[in-house]
Amino acid sequence: MVVATYQVTGLTCEHCVRAVTGELAGIEGVRSVGVSLVPGGESRVTVTSEAELPVPVVAAALAEAGDYQISHSQPDGGRA
């Protein structure tokens, strides 16, 4: 498993969290999604997947969920 964390802007409420979680969970290979909401700031989104996800795929899912954008991404030590 691969764990990656993304700093995401635009999340303001629990509805945003549900929208983002649903879109990211729909990506093939994603096993879990966790969101640490920071209204008005950069929320932290952690994705555990079977293989590394290309950032454009994650960015597209966030855009589909709403007006959410990745400001920074990083692997969390690679494999889980």
Residue pairs with C-beta under 8 A, 6 or more apart in sequence:
1 31
1 48
1 49
1 50
1 79
1 80
2 48
2 49
2 50
2 51
2 52
2 53
2 75
2 78
2 79
2 80
3 46
3 47
3 48
3 75
3 76
3 77
3 78
3 79
3 80
4 46
4 47
4 49
4 52
4 53
4 58
4 73
4 74
4 75
4 76
5 44
5 45
5 46
5 47
5 73
5 74
5 75
5 76
6 44
6 45
6 46
6 47
6 58
6 70
6 72
6 73
7 42
7 43
7 44
7 45
7 70
7 71
7 72
7 73
8 20
8 42
8 43
8 44
8 45
8 62
8 68
8 69
8 70
8 71
9 41
9 42
9 43
9 68
9 69
9 71
10 16
10 66
10 67
10 68
10 69
11 17
11 20
11 35
11 37
11 38
11 39
11 43
11 68
12 39
12 40
13 37
13 39
14 37
16 37
16 65
16 66
16 68
17 35
17 37
17 43
19 65
19 66
20 33
20 35
20 45
20 62
20 65
20 66
20 68
21 33
21 35
22 65
23 61
23 62
23 64
23 65
24 30
24 33
24 45
24 47
24 58
24 61
24 62
24 65
25 32
25 33
26 61
27 49
27 53
27 57
27 58
27 61
29 49
29 50
29 51
29 53
30 47
30 48
30 49
30 53
31 48
31 49
31 50
32 47
32 48
33 45
33 46
33 47
33 48
34 45
34 46
35 43
35 44
35 45
35 46
36 43
36 44
36 45
36 46
37 43
38 44
42 71
42 72
46 76
47 53
47 58
48 80
52 75
55 70
55 73
58 70
58 73
59 69
59 70
62 68
62 69
62 70
63 69
